[in-house]
Amino acid sequence: RECSSDALPDSVFCIAAYPGDGIGVDVTRETFRLLSEVEAVVGGFNLNVDWFPWNSTSYFDEHGVPAPDDLIQILHGYDAIFLGAVGWPDAQEDGITLEPLIRIRQSFDLFACVRPAVTFKGVPHPLSSQEPIDLIVVRENSEGEYVNIGGRFASGTANEIAVQSAVHTRRGVERVLRFGLDLAASPSRRGRLTMVTKSNAQRHGMGFWDDVLVDLVSSGVADGVEVNKMHVDAASMDMVRRPGSFDVIVASNLFGDILTDLSAAVTGSLGLAPSANLDPTRRYPSLFEPVHGSAPDIAGKNVANPFAAFLSAASMLRWLEPNGMPPKAAAIITEAVSSCLAQQESTPDVGGQLSTVEATSAVIKRLHTLQ
């Protein structure tokens, strides 16, 4: 493959496209149609894209797995991975279809899952207050509650037992909190960090998170950042009552997963929520995906909102800027999406009347007016 060659120019970026299941296929196709236009409009870079047909239906039917055993070796040499969505419950149970994604996150040590939630002009949201929302949830992505430790015993009997264990390491908790603190202190944020746990009930694992935060604050790492902690039930309530009180939230794998669906909902739609699974050391390729799932019920019907995928692609290009990606590439996607939303040139879930393909064409048209 060309993407494995060290002789490629610095302006060429190798991207693994993994559409996956359901509307993941629809939005990934449109995302790379948009990215081709961004290449032409901005110039100065080229995306060398390889497509991988792994999924829970046709690929699984042929191979007996949703993705190959050497998935990690295949993806290792790329600059970034773009994922559409995984999951098709009628074909395979979620534990099977999600396995490749969890394997990528853990094998590539993508410990910081960064999920912004922002309101856009022109998009109605369900809260009584229409004050703007601008927050980021940083989800610990490599361990915690999603480590596959446990089992079921005496299955099918009256004495059946299920054990599911979470794993929290000092290295894992400390590094994601440091990442969140650095993000909160950055010029683009407002200098506030909220750590979300349930330490009043989960005294060992979540109490450990409390201790690590205290140690970091005592060491001076958090100087200049307003730090507080909340329990997940109270944080969920405040995300509805007063979401503007949050700036950067850091949470465990499970709590971060739940809170980011809620944060997307209060800003108007899961169809606007991007996600970046990052290896901040840049040793491995990071993965970018929309927060939404595969939505099999609307797959292939040309109605899925592609904007979360577009914003995830913008995040991918922004991540590649230290490697030579022109800053305008990410910025122009975000600006074009925002402009379309303001004019309700969008899919019905966010107030528009366009199909998936038409919404993409509208964003592409905006690109050419913004260049």
Phi, psi and omega in degrees: 000143176300325185292347178267002184273132176282352184272000180293144177299157180298336182277358179258128181241130183267120185240132173266117179263120184234084184298322177079234189241161169055227181289351173303323178294316183297311186283331177292318177303314182289328178298316181282339169294317177296315183296327175298321177291322178297319175305315183290320184285315185276315182074171176086003177203162178218136176261120176262105192252129170250135183257136181239124189271025183292135178196180185266002183242271186296317179294317180297318181300325182276324189247347179081004177217155179283343178204155186289159179297329181265029178311313185292319178296323180295317188274348190303324188274002184274157175284329179198161178239134174245123182246136177280293177186155176232147177128131174207084190304329180290339181263313183216150178291155186301325180299332178278314187288333180276347185304316179298322179294315179295324178297318178298312182301316184280320182291323179269005176055046180276072194281343182251106175263111188255118184231099177284151174228114187225138172277146180243141174302134179093352181251115177291144173231161195281355183279150180295323175279133179258022176298143180300147176243134178210093180223163176228130172258126174255114184258126174296128200240000189242349183213227177068224187283348184260009171283134187276075178237122181148197179173174176238138186231148182055044185301138177079005179248170179293343181258017183301139180231138173238130179235126177229118184252145173258151179235120177237119180254153177300319178301314184293314181291316182296317185290326179286328175292319176300318178300314179297320178296317177298319179295315180298328181276352184288158184300335182279351182247184189247013171077026179232135177234133175240121175266129183249125178221192167221054189288345177286339179248322179259080194291331184275296183294310182284329173299327176297318176302316179302315182296318181296320178297316178302316180297318180294316179298318179296330181282348181094358181299329184268007181304132180091354178244133174281116186247132172214169179229150179221155171278152190297328178291318178292322179295320178298318179297316181288335177293335175271316185286316185210070182297338179293349179283347182262145174241284175243127177248135173241132183212166178290174184304310182291309183294324177295322178298313182292314183297330182283333170292320179293316181296324177293320182295319183286343176269355173132324183186143170298339179288002178241008189256111177270167180212140175233123175260105194250142162257097184299341177282344180065023175286328186237162177291135175274160185240138183235136186202151169290152180292328185297162179271199187273345175041063183304333184293337179243007182299134177076006183262002176064035179237351183293143177282118182270000190291326176298322177294320179297316181291329174293321176295322176298319177298322177298314180295322178296321178297329182274358182302319177298341179266005176115000177293129179299130180303332182295335185297311178290318184297321185288329175294312180299318180293319180293318177297314180300319180295317178296317179297320180299330180262008182056035171269079192202180179280164186299332182297341179239025171100358181261190181229013187268155172280176177302311182293319180294322178296321176297316180297324178295318179294318179299319178299319178296321179308316186287338176276341184264348187296000000 
